Amino acid sequence: KPCYKKKDTQLWLCFDAHGLWSFQPRQFLGTDQGIMVSTQKGAATPVGAGPWRVWQDKQIGAVKEGWTNSKALVRDVAPYPIAPLMSTDDLLTNQTIAGMLFGFMILGGLLSSLTGSTDPRIRACAFRLISATFTFLIAFLLVQAVWDLLVEQIFPAPFPRGFGLTFPIKPGIQIMASFALFSLCFLLLNFVGWKVQFRRSRLMVIKTIGAHVTAIAGITTFTLIQHEVVMEAAIYMVGDMLTLERGRGVAAFVVVGLAWATFAVYRWAAMGL
């Protein structure tokens, strides 16, 4: 079957699992997951396969949830070859990441040799670096495991095992959940640190792994906010005065301001101001 790709986007126009022309992201090609689908089944080309239908997430006025008719038209298409599963940019990115990981493995081996140094300061620095490296990896895997448990199990699972939400989970719910997780990590970091403030060894453990867990939870939160505001919501700012690029720039400044204000408020709260 021919497949078409919309320029400057990641959307493909292909047959879905039901034989309908469907606009789909790359990872959902050939499935029943689509953004907009045709009404005519098995049409030779998408031109004239309409009217097209879009998915309505919730009832708005008289329009109910489900597939609704759209005024969109597909006037002209040209066959676009389906790219390999991994593009040149993705391959280069993966090779770079693999090279960096391999380099860190070598650096870690060299670093471990410094733990046998006769200089106590060198040994202390080596142990601190090793400790920070392992705590970062532990914190990342811990936050990722908790996040996957929430988004892929607890939220979509039917009651009483979960909340029974529609999968994939809506971005707004993900943002609220990630912000709550980040706030909880920040609260626990300050509370537990205050409880063990006079025990140096325990305080060092809390400062190291607790700070990494909180930082990764914050990165997850503001990455979700950035994606939704800059990449999705910015298109609604386009008008006579703003292009899409400028709209995304304005949205990015809004996200930076929100992040700064959040950390400022949390810092003041932690200091008791």
Secondary structure as UniProt FT lines:
FT   STRAND          4..5
FT   TURN            7..8
FT   STRAND          11..15
FT   TURN            17..18
FT   STRAND          20..25
FT   HELIX           26..28
FT   TURN            29..30
FT   STRAND          36..41
FT   TURN            47..48
FT   STRAND          53..56
FT   TURN            61..62
FT   STRAND          66..69
FT   HELIX           88..113
FT   HELIX           114..116
FT   HELIX           120..149
FT   HELIX           150..154
FT   TURN            155..156
FT   TURN            159..161
FT   HELIX           171..195
FT   TURN            196..198
FT   HELIX           200..205
FT   HELIX           206..210
FT   HELIX           211..226
FT   HELIX           227..232
FT   HELIX           233..237
FT   HELIX           244..270
FT   TURN            271..272
//
